Amino acid sequence: MGQDTMATSFSVVTDGSITTPQGFKAGGLHCGLKKTTRNDLGAIVCEVPAAAAGVYTTNVFQAAPLQVTRESIGSDGLLRAVLVNSGNANACTGKQGDADAYEMRSRFAESIGVAADQVAVASTGVIGELLKMDKVRTGIDGLPVKLAGSREGADDFCQAILTTDLVQKMVCVELELDGKRVYVAGAAKGSGMIHPNMATMLGFVTTDAAIGSEALQQVLRQSTDLTFNMITVDGDTSTNDMLVAMASGLAGNNELTAAHEGWDAFTAAIRYVCEVLAKAIARDGEGATKLVEVQVNGAVSDDSAQAIAKTVIGSSLVKSAVFGADANWGRIIAAVGRAGQPVNPETVDIRLGDIVTLEQSRPVGFDEELALDYLKGDTVVIRVDLHNGEGTATAWGCDLTYDYVRINAAYRT
């Protein structure tokens, strides 16, 4: 376990996982939805009814599993499990897709002995194709014996939710509340079709903290706005974006509310977990070679800073320049100017890392070779100071490469 440098209220558990919080098991298997033998069906299960919260895509075309999960969480704010498949999004699949999502919920609920409305469902993969339910049914029936409260079970789950991802994404932290050890953990998938307006492609947070569903929803929404909603890979918001949190309450702390003295520490832990996962998604963008971070300061408000940061991070020209290690600050200032936010065109500073390229909206001579070396690194930070207020924001993304086109030109085939 290593001490996190961003906060003193919690520590990172280096070997932790989504099964580290008390009460959780996870697992995964290959049921045949993917052409490869990689796991494509997984689940997280809690041994007790867990307080639950969720945020969902704002895309008008919402996949069938989102409706099922909304209903499950909305029934009483409690969940016992979440079932996830990859390889097929079950999106834009009509009434049959709805029926398949509900069948997945009821069949898995029966297999683990819980009520159907205590199970959430999530799917990711190709849009517009019906699920191969014969394979899904067989997979669901074999999944309970794969569930384990171990790192292996968590790893199997993480593999089961991947599509074009190159790496698994998981993080765990530890903090103390009311003298009790409390864990917060998360896992996510996402690599392409990433421009969330709620959460990431798929994200899952587990904790053993005692907290009600309404309070958990508040924390999750606030954390999402500052993390998952501040990343972009390609500007496309998926039909299946979903972030679900479950809290077992088994840590034994006093129930968390905004009045609890540990509230800030807990919310910081949730936000950290979400930020780590969000940045991992940006870094693992399809074909990406670099993580790009855009820091905006001096905006008229935080909301304005967020809009500007996301415009810069989402610019195809900025992303292409970063890929080519071209210190073309003109693309950055052009993105700032088209963000639709109040900007004084006479007071903007731009830095690439610590290299000043623009000061008070005037070019500054800089060492091109030094800038080239910096932009060749695997992490690039673009700093924009507007000198126009107190608003700040940070957004994350990646470079735009030849491989992004190659991957998405043949996604279905």
Residue pairs with C-beta under 8 A, 6 or more apart in sequence:
1 11
1 12
1 13
1 14
1 174
2 11
2 12
2 14
3 11
3 12
4 10
4 11
4 12
4 173
4 272
6 272
7 268
7 269
7 272
9 175
9 264
9 265
9 268
9 269
10 173
10 174
10 175
10 184
10 265
10 268
10 269
10 272
11 173
11 174
11 175
12 171
12 172
12 173
12 174
13 20
13 172
13 173
13 174
13 183
13 185
15 151
16 171
16 172
16 173
16 174
16 183
16 185
17 26
17 151
17 154
17 155
17 170
17 172
17 185
17 187
18 24
18 26
18 44
18 154
18 157
18 158
18 170
18 172
18 185
18 186
18 187
18 204
18 206
19 25
19 26
19 148
19 149
19 150
19 151
19 153
19 154
19 185
19 206
20 172
20 183
20 185
21 183
21 184
21 185
21 206
21 207
21 208
21 248
21 250
21 251
22 183
22 208
22 248
22 250
22 251
23 46
23 47
23 48
23 50
23 208
23 248
23 250
24 44
24 45
24 46
24 47
24 149
24 206
24 208
24 246
24 248
25 44
25 45
25 46
25 47
25 147
25 148
25 149
25 153
26 42
26 43
26 44
26 45
26 147
26 148
26 149
26 153
26 154
26 156
26 157
27 42
27 43
27 143
27 146
27 147
27 148
27 153
27 156
27 157
28 39
28 40
28 41
28 42
28 43
28 143
28 146
28 156
28 157
28 158
28 159
28 160
28 161
29 39
29 41
29 42
29 139
29 142
29 143
29 146
29 156
29 160
30 37
30 38
30 39
30 40
30 41
30 139
31 40
31 41
31 85
31 135
31 136
31 138
31 139
31 140
31 142
32 40
32 132
32 135
32 138
32 139
33 40
33 41
33 85
33 86
33 87
33 88
33 125
33 131
33 132
33 135
33 136
34 40
34 86
34 87
38 159
38 162
39 156
39 157
39 159
39 160
40 85
40 86
40 87
40 139
40 160
41 83
41 84
41 85
41 86
41 136
41 139
41 140
41 143
41 160
42 83
42 84
42 85
42 143
42 156
42 157
42 158
42 159
42 160
42 161
43 81
43 82
43 83
43 84
43 108
43 143
43 147
43 157
44 81
44 82
44 157
44 204
44 206
44 246
45 80
45 81
45 112
45 147
46 79
46 80
46 81
46 206
46 246
46 248
47 248
48 80
48 248
48 249
48 250
49 78
49 79
49 80
49 118
50 78
50 79
50 80
50 246
50 247
50 248
50 249
51 77
51 78
51 211
51 212
51 213
51 216
51 246
51 247
51 249
52 72
52 73
52 77
52 78
52 79
52 120
52 213
52 216
52 244
52 245
52 246
52 247
53 73
53 77
53 213
53 216
53 217
53 219
53 220
53 221
53 244
53 245
54 69
54 70
54 73
54 120
54 217
54 220
54 242
54 243
54 244
54 245
55 198
55 199
55 220
55 221
55 224
55 242
55 243
56 62
56 66
56 69
56 70
56 198
56 199
56 241
56 242
56 243
57 66
57 196
57 197
57 198
57 199
57 237
57 238
57 239
57 240
57 241
57 242
58 197
58 198
58 237
59 197
59 237
59 238
59 239
59 241
61 91
61 92
61 239
62 91
62 239
62 240
63 89
63 90
63 91
63 92
63 97
63 123
63 127
63 239
63 240
64 90
64 91
64 93
64 97
64 98
64 100
64 101
64 123
65 90
65 101
65 104
65 121
65 122
65 123
65 240
65 242
66 240
66 242
67 98
67 101
68 101
68 102
68 104
68 105
68 120
68 121
69 82
69 120
69 121
69 122
69 242
69 244
71 117
72 79
72 105
72 116
72 117
72 118
72 119
72 120
72 121
73 79
73 120
73 213
73 244
75 117
76 117
77 212
77 213
77 214
78 118
78 213
79 118
79 119
79 120
79 244
79 246
80 109
80 112
80 114
80 115
80 118
80 119
81 108
81 109
81 112
81 114
81 118
81 119
81 120
82 119
82 120
82 121
82 122
82 204
82 244
82 246
83 104
83 105
83 108
83 119
83 120
83 121
83 122
83 140
83 143
84 121
84 122
84 123
84 124
84 157
84 160
84 161
84 202
84 204
85 104
85 122
85 123
85 124
85 125
85 131
85 136
85 139
85 160
86 123
86 124
86 125
86 160
86 161
86 162
86 163
86 189
87 125
87 126
87 163
88 123
88 125
88 126
88 129
88 130
88 131
88 132
89 123
89 124
89 125
89 126
89 127
89 238
89 239
89 240
90 97
90 100
90 101
90 123
90 130
90 131
91 97
91 123
91 127
91 128
91 239
91 240
92 127
92 128
92 239
93 100
93 128
93 129
93 130
93 131
96 130
97 130
97 131
100 130
100 131
100 133
100 136
101 121
101 123
103 133
104 121
104 131
104 136
104 140
105 116
105 119
105 120
105 121
106 116
106 119
107 137
107 140
107 141
108 119
108 140
108 143
109 115
109 116
109 118
109 119
110 116
111 140
111 141
111 143
111 144
112 144
120 244
122 161
122 202
122 240
122 242
122 244
123 131
123 240
124 161
124 163
124 189
124 201
124 202
124 238
124 240
125 163
126 411
126 412
127 239
146 153
146 156
147 153
154 170
154 187
155 168
157 187
158 168
158 169
158 170
158 187
158 189
159 168
161 187
161 189
161 202
162 168
162 189
163 189
163 191
163 192
163 201
164 191
164 192
164 286
164 407
164 411
165 189
165 190
165 191
165 284
166 191
166 284
167 280
167 284
168 187
169 187
169 188
169 189
169 190
169 277
169 280
169 281
169 284
170 185
170 186
170 187
170 188
171 185
171 186
171 272
171 273
171 276
171 277
171 280
172 183
172 184
172 185
172 186
172 273
173 183
173 184
173 185
173 269
173 272
173 273
174 181
174 182
174 183
175 181
175 182
175 184
175 262
175 265
175 266
175 269
176 182
176 262
177 209
177 251
177 253
177 254
177 256
177 260
177 262
177 265
177 266
178 252
178 253
178 254
178 262
180 251
180 252
180 253
181 251
182 207
182 208
182 209
182 251
182 253
182 266
183 206
183 207
183 208
183 251
184 205
184 206
184 207
184 209
184 266
184 269
184 270
184 273
185 205
185 206
185 207
185 273
186 203
186 204
186 205
186 206
186 273
186 274
186 276
186 277
187 203
187 204
187 277
188 200
188 201
188 202
188 203
188 204
188 277
188 278
188 280
188 281
189 200
189 201
189 202
189 203
189 281
190 200
190 201
190 202
190 203
190 233
190 281
190 284
191 201
191 233
191 281
191 284
191 285
191 286
192 233
192 234
192 236
192 285
192 286
192 404
192 407
192 408
192 411
193 201
193 233
193 234
193 236
193 237
193 238
194 200
194 201
194 231
194 232
194 233
194 234
194 236
194 238
194 281
194 282
194 285
195 232
195 233
195 234
195 235
195 236
195 237
195 314
196 228
196 229
196 231
196 237
196 238
196 241
197 229
197 237
197 241
198 224
198 228
198 229
198 241
198 243
199 224
199 228
199 229
199 241
199 242
199 243
200 228
200 231
200 241
200 243
200 277
200 278
200 281
201 238
201 240
201 241
201 281
202 240
202 241
202 242
202 243
203 228
203 242
203 243
203 244
203 274
203 277
204 243
204 244
204 245
204 246
205 220
205 243
205 244
205 245
205 246
205 270
205 273
205 274
206 245
206 246
206 247
206 248
207 245
207 246
207 247
207 248
207 251
207 270
208 247
208 248
208 249
208 250
208 251
209 247
209 249
209 251
209 253
209 256
209 266
210 247
210 249
210 251
210 252
210 253
210 254
210 255
210 256
211 219
211 247
211 249
211 255
211 256
211 266
212 255
212 256
212 257
215 256
215 257
215 258
216 245
216 247
218 258
219 245
219 266
219 267
219 270
220 243
220 245
220 270
222 267
222 271
223 267
223 270
223 271
223 274
223 275
224 243
224 274
226 271
226 274
226 275
227 271
227 274
227 275
227 277
227 278
228 243
228 274
228 277
228 278
230 278
230 306
230 309
230 310
230 393
230 394
230 395
230 396
231 278
231 279
231 281
231 282
231 313
231 395
231 396
231 397
232 282
232 310
232 313
232 314
232 395
232 397
233 281
233 282
233 285
233 286
233 288
233 397
233 398
234 285
234 286
234 404
235 314
243 274
245 270
249 255
253 262
254 260
256 262
256 263
256 266
257 263
260 266
278 396
279 291
279 396
282 288
282 291
282 292
282 396
282 397
282 398
283 291
283 398
285 397
285 398
285 404
286 403
286 404
286 407
286 408
287 400
287 401
287 402
287 403
287 404
287 405
287 406
287 407
288 398
288 399
288 401
288 404
289 323
289 378
289 398
289 399
289 401
290 322
290 323
290 377
290 378
290 379
290 380
290 398
290 399
291 378
291 379
291 380
291 396
291 397
291 398
292 313
292 318
292 319
292 322
292 379
292 380
292 381
292 382
292 396
292 397
292 398
292 399
293 379
293 380
293 381
293 382
293 394
293 395
293 396
294 309
294 312
294 313
294 381
294 382
294 384
294 394
294 395
294 396
294 397
295 309
295 381
295 382
295 383
295 384
295 392
295 393
295 394
296 305
296 306
296 308
296 309
296 312
296 384
296 385
296 386
296 391
296 392
296 393
296 394
296 395
297 305
297 383
297 384
297 385
297 386
297 391
297 392
298 347
298 385
298 386
298 387
298 388
298 389
298 390
298 391
298 392
299 305
299 308
299 341
299 342
299 386
299 388
299 389
299 390
299 391
299 392
299 393
300 341
300 342
300 388
300 389
300 391
301 389
301 391
302 391
302 392
302 393
303 391
304 341
304 342
304 389
304 391
305 391
305 392
305 393
306 393
306 395
307 339
307 340
307 341
308 336
308 339
308 341
308 343
308 384
308 386
308 393
309 384
309 393
309 394
309 395
310 395
311 335
311 336
311 338
311 339
312 318
312 332
312 335
312 336
312 339
312 382
312 384
312 395
313 319
313 395
313 396
313 397
314 397
315 331
315 332
315 334
315 335
316 400
317 328
317 331
317 334
317 335
318 331
318 332
318 335
318 382
319 397
319 398
319 399
319 400
320 399
320 400
321 327
321 328
321 331
322 375
322 380
322 399
322 400
323 399
323 400
323 401
325 372
325 375
325 376
326 375
327 352
327 355
327 357
327 366
327 368
327 371
327 372
327 375
329 350
329 352
329 357
329 358
329 363
332 350
332 382
332 384
333 348
333 350
333 358
333 361
336 343
336 348
336 384
336 386
337 343
337 345
342 388
343 386
343 388
344 386
344 387
344 388
345 361
346 360
346 361
347 360
347 361
347 386
347 387
347 388
348 358
348 360
348 361
348 384
348 385
348 386
348 387
349 356
349 358
349 359
349 360
349 383
349 384
349 385
349 387
350 356
350 357
350 358
350 382
350 383
350 384
350 385
351 357
351 382
351 383
352 371
352 374
352 375
352 380
352 381
352 382
352 383
353 374
353 380
353 381
353 383
355 366
355 367
355 370
355 371
355 374
356 364
356 366
357 363
357 364
357 366
357 371
358 364
360 387
374 380
380 399
